[in-house]
Amino acid sequence: MTRNIRRHTTDDFSDGVEKLTEDMERIKTDIADTARDVAGVAVSGVAAAKQGMSEAVETAKEQSRVAAESLAEQIQERPWTSVAIAAGAGILLGLYLSRRKDA
């Protein structure tokens, strides 16, 4: 009788250890799959952000080029007006900086 109880307890314990081992392997596989999924999402997010930044830089370059061309045209059309605007901006900047030092 005692021998049957021991064998039954040992069998139950062995079954429990075996099930626990299977569960641990399943959990390990699930964690690895989740890590791969997260890495894939991160890579695609970085790629999308990089593409978006690249497009924004190209747009900014184009807008800067257009603005520079427009400014060059205006300076050529009205050179004295451009000189007066530059002088006025210089005076205002000088006043602002001199008051800033006093404060």
Secondary structure, DSSP 8 states (H G I E B T S, - for coil): -HHHHHHHHHHHHHHHHHHHHHHHHHHHHHHHHHHHHHHHHHHHHHHHHHHHHHHHHHHHHHHHHHHHHHHHHHHHH-HHHHHHHHHHHHHHHHHHHHHHHH-
